[in-house]
């Protein structure tokens, strides 16, 4: 099975792009959702995260992601510590889900993850990388209007990530998501055509 990465900065609309891929029959494994799952009370990273960041991140016995985010965004050392704890668990779970899709007969899958290419290196296990971009004003508006963040919080989240535009050299496809949902769907459909041609040629 071929595995394609889907990435983009917060507010770029990569999750909307993921829904477009799924609508066209290409399954998506959401690594960012897996990252949430591994810090749930039954998750494999829960205890280590709690030991590292303390009980102040808990609400009703559950790690509150907004409290955790406040600890790590804008603090590179804390963010590195969190990634060091959660990354192995995320990679293992994503691998298991891709293997399950292959066993079901899927010839291609997409892994949606914010951190793909973050170190300016192409992940060796990817057969292709899709980068979703939107201009800063669009991203800010999506976070404040769509997710209810205040502007200061939204800017902190954006600034905590490396500039998505820096990943252009790593990408096989760059999706411009400053326009309408229909324009996004058209771009995704074009990529799906290529993916199907590649997998059918295997």
C-alpha positions in Angstrom: 0.0 0.0 0.0 1.2 3.5 -0.8 1.1 6.1 2.0 0.8 9.8 1.3 1.3 12.5 3.9 -1.1 15.5 4.3 0.2 18.5 6.2 -0.2 22.2 6.7 -0.1 24.8 9.4 -2.9 25.3 11.9 -5.8 27.1 10.3 -4.7 26.1 6.8 -7.7 23.8 6.3 -5.8 20.5 6.0 -8.6 18.7 7.9 -11.1 20.0 5.4 -8.8 18.7 2.7 -8.7 15.3 4.5 -12.5 15.2 4.4 -12.4 15.8 0.7 -10.0 12.8 0.2 -12.2 10.6 2.3 -15.3 11.6 0.3 -13.4 10.4 -2.9 -12.6 7.1 -1.3 -9.1 7.5 0.0 -9.0 6.6 3.7 -7.3 9.1 6.1 -5.5 8.3 9.3 -5.5 11.4 11.4 -2.2 11.5 13.4 -3.3 14.6 15.2 -6.4 12.8 16.5 -4.1 9.9 17.5 -2.0 12.4 19.4 -5.2 13.3 21.4 -6.0 9.6 22.0 -2.5 8.7 23.4 -2.9 11.3 26.2 -6.4 10.1 27.3 -6.5 8.3 30.6 -6.3 4.9 28.9 -3.7 6.1 26.4 -0.1 4.9 26.4 1.4 8.4 27.0 -1.0 9.6 29.7 1.2 8.8 32.7 4.4 10.1 31.3 2.8 13.4 30.2 1.2 13.8 33.7 4.6 13.1 35.4 6.3 15.7 33.2 3.8 18.5 33.3 2.1 17.9 36.6 -1.5 17.7 37.9 -2.2 21.3 36.9 -3.0 20.1 33.4 -5.8 17.8 34.7 -9.5 18.6 34.7 -11.8 16.0 36.2 -9.0 13.4 36.0 -8.5 14.0 32.2 -5.6 15.9 30.6 -7.2 19.2 29.4 -5.6 19.8 26.0 -6.1 23.6 26.2 -4.2 23.7 29.6 -1.5 21.5 28.1 -1.3 23.7 25.1 -0.8 26.7 27.2 2.2 25.0 28.8 3.9 24.1 25.6 3.1 26.7 22.9 5.7 29.4 23.0 8.0 27.2 25.1 10.2 25.2 22.7 11.7 23.0 25.5 8.4 22.0 26.8 7.1 21.3 23.3 10.1 19.1 22.6 9.5 17.2 25.9 5.9 16.6 24.9 6.8 15.4 21.5 9.5 13.1 22.8 6.9 11.4 25.0 4.0 11.2 22.6 5.8 10.8 19.2 6.7 7.0 19.6 3.2 6.2 20.7 1.7 8.1 17.8 3.9 6.5 15.2 3.1 3.0 16.5 -0.6 3.6 16.4 -0.6 5.2 13.0 1.4 2.3 11.6 -1.1 -0.2 13.1 -4.0 1.7 11.4 -2.3 1.8 8.1 -1.6 -1.9 8.3 -5.2 -2.5 9.0 -6.3 -0.5 6.0 -3.8 -2.5 3.8 -5.3 -5.7 5.2 -8.8 -4.5 4.1 -7.5 -4.2 0.6 -6.9 -0.4 0.3 -4.1 0.4 -2.1 -3.5 3.9 -0.7 -4.0 5.8 2.5 -3.3 9.3 3.6 -1.7 10.2 7.0 -2.8 13.7 8.1 -0.2 15.2 10.5 0.9 18.7 11.3 4.5 17.7 12.0 5.3 16.0 8.7 8.4 17.6 7.3 8.8 19.8 10.4 12.6 19.1 10.4 12.8 20.1 6.8 13.3 16.4 5.9 10.9 14.2 3.9 9.8 11.2 6.0 11.2 8.1 4.4 8.0 6.1 4.7 6.0 8.4 2.6 5.3 7.8 -1.1 4.2 11.5 -1.5 3.5 14.6 0.5 0.6 17.0 0.1 1.0 20.5 1.6 -2.0 22.7 2.2 -1.3 26.4 2.4 -3.3 29.5 3.3 -2.2 33.0 3.8 -1.7 34.3 7.4 -4.9 36.4 7.5 -7.0 33.5 6.3 -5.5 31.2 8.9 -6.0 33.7 11.7 -9.6 34.3 10.7 -10.3 30.6 10.7 -8.9 30.2 14.2 -10.7 33.2 15.7 -14.0 32.8 13.8 -14.1 29.1 13.4 -12.5 27.8 16.6 -13.4 30.6 18.9 -9.8 31.5 19.9 -8.9 35.1 20.8 -6.4 36.7 18.4 -3.5 36.5 20.9 -4.0 32.8 21.4 -4.4 32.2 17.7 -1.1 34.0 16.9 0.7 32.0 19.6 -0.5 28.7 18.0 0.6 29.9 14.5 4.0 31.1 15.7 4.7 27.9 17.6 4.9 26.0 14.3 7.5 26.4 11.7 6.4 28.4 8.6 4.4 25.9 6.5 5.8 27.6 3.3 9.2 26.2 4.2 7.9 22.7 3.4 7.3 23.6 -0.3 10.5 21.9 -1.4 9.4 18.6 0.2 5.9 18.6 -1.2 4.7 16.7 -4.3 1.5 18.7 -4.3 0.8 22.2 -2.9 -2.9 22.9 -2.3 -3.9 26.6 -2.3 -6.7 26.8 0.3 -7.4 30.5 0.3 -10.5 30.1 -1.9 -13.8 28.3 -1.7 -14.6 24.7 -0.7 -15.3 23.9 -4.3 -11.9 25.1 -5.3 -10.4 22.9 -2.6 -12.4 19.9 -3.8 -11.2 20.4 -7.4 -7.6 20.4 -6.3 -8.0 17.3 -4.2 -9.8 15.5 -7.0 -6.8 16.1 -9.2 -4.4 14.6 -6.7 -6.7 11.6 -6.2 -6.5 10.9 -10.0 -2.7 10.8 -9.7 -2.8 8.6 -6.6 -5.1 6.1 -8.3 -2.9 6.1 -11.4 0.2 5.4 -9.3 -1.5 2.6 -7.2 -3.0 1.0 -10.3 0.5 0.9 -11.9 1.9 -1.1 -8.9 
